[in-house]
């Protein structure tokens, strides 16, 4: 679907978005199998340090975060961006 949605007859076929999605799919599947094999007892052991680290990152993003549209929500890490709020969501679940 992604391939057909980005097809431009004038420019020819471009596989950029399609290949990017395939790479992320492979990465997600590898991560899925790694997490499925993860021992759950370690989550009990590291739950509070993980939560403290996420709270620290949430406070740090207010000081050092990249401001977009009037809000600091991201850390710019070269070509990647990190949103501490996503880490905080996981730590609350754990």
Legacy VTK file of the C-alpha trace (Angstrom):
# vtk DataFile Version 3.0
C-alpha trace
ASCII
DATASET POLYDATA
POINTS 94 float
0.000 0.000 0.000
2.830 2.379 0.807
4.512 1.620 -2.507
1.344 2.320 -4.498
0.512 5.458 -2.511
3.853 7.076 -3.267
4.070 6.141 -6.953
4.548 9.144 -9.203
4.239 8.350 -12.934
6.234 11.442 -13.889
9.177 10.682 -11.605
9.011 6.908 -11.843
8.856 4.423 -9.019
10.558 5.398 -5.795
11.222 2.819 -3.119
12.375 5.202 -0.357
9.317 5.030 1.886
8.691 1.389 1.118
12.225 0.329 2.051
12.133 2.472 5.163
8.965 0.706 6.301
10.492 -2.709 5.589
13.568 -1.847 7.673
11.382 -0.695 10.588
9.258 -3.841 10.283
12.333 -6.056 10.559
13.590 -4.020 13.520
10.192 -4.274 15.238
10.031 -8.039 14.754
13.520 -8.512 16.179
12.619 -6.326 19.142
9.383 -8.260 19.633
11.185 -11.604 19.858
13.841 -10.156 22.186
11.218 -8.747 24.558
9.234 -11.993 24.466
12.311 -13.836 25.788
12.990 -11.237 28.514
12.616 -12.596 32.092
9.811 -10.729 33.850
11.486 -10.987 37.276
14.011 -8.390 36.123
11.177 -5.899 35.679
10.438 -6.137 39.404
14.081 -5.532 40.165
14.482 -2.494 37.917
11.021 -0.896 38.081
11.873 1.896 40.532
15.222 2.867 38.950
13.529 2.894 35.534
10.780 5.166 36.882
13.314 7.495 38.552
15.277 7.714 35.301
12.166 8.595 33.318
11.221 11.330 35.797
14.780 12.665 35.521
14.529 12.731 31.711
11.166 14.520 31.913
12.733 17.210 34.087
15.812 17.403 31.873
13.763 17.936 28.717
12.410 21.142 30.262
15.964 22.429 30.601
17.785 20.991 27.585
15.008 19.858 25.259
14.498 21.089 21.736
11.658 23.592 21.516
9.170 23.106 18.690
5.908 25.016 18.397
6.456 26.592 21.809
6.969 23.358 23.769
10.011 21.339 24.792
9.173 17.710 24.182
12.182 16.151 22.459
15.903 15.577 22.778
17.703 15.977 19.463
20.249 13.153 19.142
21.756 13.780 15.731
19.372 12.348 13.121
17.158 10.824 15.846
14.856 12.398 18.393
13.970 11.024 21.820
10.694 11.793 23.566
11.024 11.190 27.325
7.244 11.048 27.628
7.237 7.710 25.777
9.763 6.289 28.244
7.655 7.639 31.126
4.573 5.844 29.756
6.429 2.531 29.787
7.839 3.115 33.269
4.359 3.806 34.630
3.111 0.545 33.169
6.020 -1.394 34.663
LINES 1 95
94 0 1 2 3 4 5 6 7 8 9 10 11 12 13 14 15 16 17 18 19 20 21 22 23 24 25 26 27 28 29 30 31 32 33 34 35 36 37 38 39 40 41 42 43 44 45 46 47 48 49 50 51 52 53 54 55 56 57 58 59 60 61 62 63 64 65 66 67 68 69 70 71 72 73 74 75 76 77 78 79 80 81 82 83 84 85 86 87 88 89 90 91 92 93
